[in-house]
C-alpha cells in the first residue's frame, strides 16, 4: 500500500496502536479541545505524507495533526500526534500527545499532554500547563493559574496511586520549563493481574485527571480573555520562540531522522517549523 493510500485510511484520531481506554481518552481530549475552540481554528492543511508517515521498513508509523488559530483568536495552534515504533526486544513504543499554544496577545499558560507507553504495563504521563512567565518575578501569575485553580490537587491525587512513581526527564532543560504543578509520573501496573491493569488505571485515574486539567486550561487560559499590552508581546514572542526551538533541537530533531529516515523527517520537521515560525 502506498503512503497516500495509507494516509487516507489512517486518521490521526484512529490511535490504532494503543488500548481502548487510551484511545478513548485521546479521542475525548481532542474532541473537547476542538469543540470548545472550533470557531477559532482553521482546518488542518497538512499534506497526506505529513499527516501520516512511516519508515522504509514499515516498523515505525506516526501521524501529525495541526490546526492553526484564526488571526482574531488567542490560540496560536493545536498540535496532536501519535507514534508507534517496534523495538528490537520485540515490544513497541507508543507515544500519543496533545498540546495547545497561545499567541502573544495573552500570557496565559499553554497546554501539554504526553502519554509514553513502552510495555503493556508501563506508562509515563506528562501533563502540564507550562508557564509563559517567570513565576519568581510574577507571583500574581502563580496565584492566578496554579494556586487559585488548585492545579496541585490532581497531581496530589495521582501521587497517592500505589502504581505511580515520580518521573524525571533526562533533559534538565525540559525539567526547567514545566510548572510547579506539573504531573510527571511513571505508572507501573501489575503484570500478574493482582492489582489494577494499565487500562484500568488510564480509565479510572489518568483519564479523569487529564480531562480536569484540560478543562482548567480551556476555562482559565484559552477562554480567559487575559490580554497583555503591546510592549510585553516582544518578550513573550522571544520566550515562546526559544522554547519551540529547543523542543525541536532536543527532542524532534535528534530522533526523527533516526526513526523515519531523512526524507520523512525533513517533511515533518519542516511542517512543524512552519507552524512554530522558527
C-alpha positions in Angstrom: 0.0 0.0 0.0 1.5 3.3 -1.0 1.8 6.2 1.5 -1.0 8.3 0.1 -3.5 5.4 0.2 -2.4 4.6 3.7 -2.8 8.2 4.8 -6.4 8.2 3.6 -7.2 5.2 5.7 -5.2 6.1 8.9 -6.5 9.2 10.6 -5.0 11.0 13.5 -7.9 10.2 15.7 -7.8 6.5 15.0 -4.9 6.0 17.5 -4.5 2.5 16.1 -1.8 1.0 18.3 -3.0 1.8 21.8 -5.6 0.1 24.1 -9.3 1.0 24.1 -9.1 3.2 27.2 -6.0 5.0 26.0 -7.7 5.6 22.6 -10.9 6.7 24.1 -9.1 9.2 26.3 -7.2 10.8 23.5 -10.3 11.0 21.3 -12.2 12.6 24.1 -9.5 15.2 24.8 -9.1 16.1 21.1 -12.9 16.3 20.7 -13.2 18.5 23.7 -10.4 20.8 22.6 -11.7 21.2 19.0 -15.3 21.6 20.1 -14.6 24.4 22.5 -12.1 26.1 20.2 -13.6 25.1 16.8 -14.8 28.5 15.8 -11.3 29.9 16.5 -9.4 27.2 14.4 -8.6 26.8 10.8 -8.8 23.3 9.2 -5.8 21.0 9.2 -4.0 21.6 5.9 -1.0 19.3 6.3 -0.2 17.2 3.2 -1.1 13.5 3.4 2.5 12.4 3.7 2.9 14.6 6.8 -0.5 13.7 8.4 0.6 10.0 8.2 4.2 8.8 7.6 6.3 5.7 8.2 9.9 4.4 7.8 11.0 2.4 4.8 10.8 -1.0 6.6 7.3 -0.3 7.9 8.2 -0.9 11.5 7.6 2.7 12.6 4.4 4.7 12.0 3.2 8.1 13.0 0.6 10.7 12.5 0.6 14.5 12.9 -2.4 16.9 13.2 -2.1 20.7 13.4 -4.8 23.3 13.3 -3.8 27.0 13.4 -5.8 29.6 15.1 -7.6 32.5 13.4 -5.9 35.9 13.5 -8.5 37.1 15.9 -8.0 34.2 18.3 -5.6 34.0 21.2 -4.9 30.4 20.1 -1.7 30.1 18.1 -2.3 26.4 17.1 -3.1 23.0 18.5 -0.9 20.0 17.7 -1.6 16.3 18.2 0.4 13.3 17.3 0.8 9.6 17.7 3.9 7.4 17.2 4.4 3.7 17.1 7.9 2.2 16.9 8.7 -1.5 17.0 11.5 -2.2 19.5 14.4 -4.7 18.9 13.3 -6.5 22.0 10.0 -7.4 20.3 7.9 -4.9 22.1 6.7 -1.5 20.9 6.9 2.1 21.9 3.7 4.1 21.6 3.5 7.8 22.2 0.4 10.0 22.0 0.5 13.7 22.6 -1.7 16.7 22.5 -0.6 20.3 23.0 -2.0 23.8 22.5 -0.1 27.0 22.2 -1.4 30.5 22.8 -0.1 33.5 20.9 1.4 36.8 22.2 -1.9 38.5 22.7 -2.1 36.7 26.0 0.5 35.5 28.5 -1.7 32.6 29.8 0.0 29.1 30.0 0.0 26.6 27.2 -1.3 23.0 27.5 0.8 19.9 27.3 -0.1 16.2 27.4 2.0 13.2 26.5 1.5 9.5 27.2 4.5 7.3 26.6 3.9 3.6 26.8 6.9 1.2 26.4 5.3 -2.0 27.5 1.8 -3.4 28.3 2.3 -2.5 32.0 4.4 0.7 31.9 3.3 4.3 31.1 4.8 7.7 31.5 2.4 10.6 31.9 3.4 14.2 31.3 0.6 16.7 31.9 1.1 20.4 32.5 0.2 24.0 31.8 3.7 25.3 31.1 4.1 28.9 32.3 5.0 31.6 29.9 6.4 34.0 32.6 9.0 33.7 35.3 7.0 32.6 38.4 9.5 34.1 40.8 9.2 37.5 39.2 5.4 37.3 38.8 3.8 35.8 41.9 0.4 37.0 40.8 0.8 34.7 37.7 1.5 31.8 40.0 -1.5 32.7 42.1 -3.9 33.1 39.2 -3.1 30.0 37.1 -1.7 27.5 39.7 -3.0 28.3 43.2 -6.5 29.7 42.6 -7.2 26.9 40.1 -6.0 24.3 42.6 -4.0 22.6 39.9 -1.8 20.8 42.5 -4.8 18.8 43.7 -5.0 16.4 40.7 -1.2 16.0 40.9 -1.6 15.0 44.6 -4.4 12.6 43.8 -2.3 10.8 41.2 0.7 10.7 43.6 -1.3 8.7 46.0 -1.8 5.9 43.5 0.4 2.9 44.5 1.4 2.2 40.9 2.6 5.8 40.3 6.2 6.9 40.9 7.8 10.3 40.0 9.2 10.5 36.5 12.3 12.6 35.8 13.1 13.6 32.2 16.7 13.1 31.2 16.7 16.7 29.9 17.4 19.3 32.5 16.1 21.9 30.1 12.7 20.2 29.8 12.5 20.0 33.6 13.2 23.7 33.8 10.2 24.8 31.7 7.4 22.9 33.4 5.2 24.4 36.2 5.3 23.6 39.9 2.1 21.7 39.5 3.3 19.6 36.5 2.3 15.9 36.6 5.3 13.8 35.6 4.8 10.2 36.7 5.7 6.7 35.7 2.9 4.2 36.2 3.9 0.5 36.6 0.9 -1.8 36.6 0.9 -5.3 38.0 1.6 -8.0 35.3 0.1 -10.8 37.3 -3.4 -9.5 37.5 -3.3 -8.9 41.2 -3.7 -5.1 41.1 -5.2 -2.7 38.6 -4.3 -3.2 35.0 -2.8 -0.3 33.0 -6.1 0.0 31.1 -8.0 0.4 34.4 -5.6 3.0 35.6 -5.9 5.0 32.4 -9.7 4.8 32.5 -10.2 5.4 36.3 -7.3 7.7 37.2 -5.3 9.2 34.3 -8.4 10.0 32.2 -10.4 12.0 34.7 -7.3 13.9 35.8 -6.3 14.8 32.2 -9.8 16.0 31.4 -9.9 18.1 34.6 -6.6 19.8 33.7 -7.7 20.4 30.1 -10.9 21.9 31.5 -8.9 24.3 33.7 -6.8 25.3 30.7 -9.8 25.9 28.4 -11.7 28.0 31.1 -8.8 30.0 32.5 -6.3 30.2 29.7 -7.7 29.8 26.2 -11.1 31.4 27.1 -10.0 33.5 30.0 -9.8 36.8 28.0 -6.4 37.8 29.6 -4.7 40.2 27.3 -1.2 41.8 27.5 0.0 45.2 26.5 1.8 45.7 23.2 5.1 46.4 24.8 5.1 43.0 26.6 4.4 40.9 23.5 8.0 41.1 22.2 9.2 39.4 25.4 6.6 36.7 25.1 7.5 36.0 21.5 11.2 35.8 22.3 10.5 33.3 25.1 7.9 31.3 23.2 10.2 31.0 20.1 13.2 29.9 22.2 11.1 27.1 23.8 9.9 25.9 20.4 13.4 25.9 19.0 14.7 23.9 22.0 11.8 21.4 21.6 12.8 20.7 18.0 16.5 20.6 18.9 16.4 18.4 22.0 13.6 16.0 21.0 12.4 16.0 17.5 15.5 17.0 15.5 17.6 14.2 17.1 15.1 11.4 17.0 13.0 11.8 13.8 15.8 11.1 11.2 16.8 8.0 13.1 13.2 6.7 13.4 11.8 7.6 10.0 14.8 8.4 7.7 15.9 11.8 6.4 13.2 12.4 3.8 10.2 11.9 6.1 12.0 13.7 8.9 12.6 16.7 6.7 8.9 16.8 5.6 7.5 16.5 9.1 10.0 18.8 10.8 9.5 21.3 8.0 5.8 21.4 8.7 6.3 21.8 12.4 8.9 24.6 12.0 6.5 26.4 9.7 3.7 26.4 12.2 6.2 27.2 15.0 7.5 30.0 12.8 11.1 29.3 13.9 
